[in-house]
Amino acid sequence: MSWGTSYTYEGYLSRIGKRELDEKYEECEHLNEMLWNQILAMCAMTPPVYAKSEVGTEYPWAEYLDMKLRGFKEELEDNYRLMERISACKEVLEENPENVTEG
């Protein structure tokens, strides 16, 4: 006999309708793929001594890279969390559609 933790989760997906679940999930997948490709491109390039931010401020490359990678990490984590919530909603929608409402 195995043991574990059982829980019930009631969530809310802001500004995502039932008919948009697949589309939003795929959008998150696409964004994550783009972010990963940007990370790989930054890792593969010959680093300059300095880099300019979007507003023109110059930073040492290592500091700029750290700042950019932290931003990429946060965005990836946000997308993966949303994808997990969408997956949970889709599972409930398949098993108990009466428990998924819009409003």
VMD Tcl script that draws the C-alpha trace (Angstrom):
set ca {
  {0.00 0.00 0.00}
  {1.40 3.39 -0.95}
  {0.98 6.70 0.78}
  {0.87 10.27 -0.39}
  {-0.94 13.56 -0.19}
  {-4.32 14.15 -1.74}
  {-5.65 17.63 -2.28}
  {-8.37 19.50 -4.07}
  {-7.42 22.61 -5.99}
  {-9.80 25.31 -7.07}
  {-8.13 27.79 -9.33}
  {-8.90 30.83 -11.41}
  {-7.40 31.69 -14.79}
  {-7.68 35.42 -15.27}
  {-8.80 36.50 -18.74}
  {-8.70 32.97 -20.18}
  {-11.95 31.39 -21.34}
  {-12.62 27.66 -21.57}
  {-12.29 27.74 -25.35}
  {-8.90 29.47 -25.11}
  {-7.11 26.93 -22.89}
  {-5.28 25.09 -25.68}
  {-4.33 28.31 -27.47}
  {-2.95 29.92 -24.30}
  {-1.01 26.75 -23.42}
  {0.56 26.67 -26.89}
  {1.37 30.39 -26.63}
  {3.26 29.74 -23.38}
  {5.14 26.85 -25.01}
  {6.08 29.09 -27.94}
  {7.25 31.91 -25.64}
  {9.35 29.48 -23.61}
  {10.96 28.15 -26.78}
  {11.78 31.70 -27.89}
  {13.26 32.54 -24.47}
  {15.37 29.38 -24.50}
  {16.65 30.21 -27.99}
  {17.64 33.69 -26.78}
  {19.50 32.15 -23.85}
  {21.35 29.77 -26.17}
  {22.22 32.61 -28.54}
  {23.63 34.70 -25.70}
  {25.69 31.74 -24.47}
  {27.08 31.04 -27.94}
  {28.09 34.58 -28.83}
  {31.47 36.17 -28.23}
  {30.81 38.47 -25.31}
  {31.57 42.15 -25.67}
  {33.21 44.03 -22.82}
  {30.12 46.18 -22.33}
  {26.48 45.88 -23.28}
  {23.82 48.54 -23.65}
  {20.40 48.17 -22.10}
  {17.20 49.08 -23.92}
  {17.51 52.64 -22.58}
  {21.18 53.00 -23.62}
  {22.87 52.49 -20.25}
  {26.19 50.65 -20.51}
  {26.92 47.72 -18.20}
  {29.82 45.31 -17.90}
  {28.81 42.24 -19.94}
  {28.74 39.89 -16.93}
  {26.38 42.21 -15.05}
  {24.17 42.67 -18.11}
  {24.06 38.91 -18.76}
  {23.12 38.23 -15.14}
  {20.30 40.78 -15.34}
  {18.98 39.37 -18.64}
  {19.14 35.73 -17.49}
  {17.28 36.55 -14.26}
  {14.54 38.14 -16.36}
  {14.40 35.12 -18.67}
  {14.23 32.77 -15.67}
  {11.33 34.70 -14.11}
  {9.41 34.71 -17.38}
  {10.00 30.99 -17.96}
  {8.85 30.20 -14.41}
  {5.71 32.32 -14.82}
  {4.88 30.57 -18.09}
  {5.44 27.09 -16.63}
  {3.21 27.92 -13.63}
  {0.46 29.14 -15.96}
  {0.84 26.03 -18.12}
  {0.43 23.84 -15.03}
  {-2.73 25.72 -13.99}
  {-4.12 25.41 -17.53}
  {-3.37 21.67 -17.50}
  {-5.18 21.29 -14.18}
  {-8.18 23.18 -15.56}
  {-8.23 21.04 -18.70}
  {-8.15 17.89 -16.58}
  {-11.15 19.04 -14.55}
  {-12.89 20.10 -17.75}
  {-12.48 16.56 -19.13}
  {-13.43 14.72 -15.94}
  {-16.08 17.03 -14.44}
  {-17.02 19.75 -16.94}
  {-19.76 21.02 -14.63}
  {-17.03 22.15 -12.21}
  {-15.49 24.58 -14.71}
  {-17.35 27.86 -15.12}
  {-16.58 31.17 -16.76}
  {-17.33 34.46 -15.15}
}
mol new
graphics top color blue
foreach p $ca { graphics top sphere $p radius 0.5 }
foreach p [lrange $ca 0 end-1] q [lrange $ca 1 end] { graphics top cylinder $p $q radius 0.2 }
display resetview
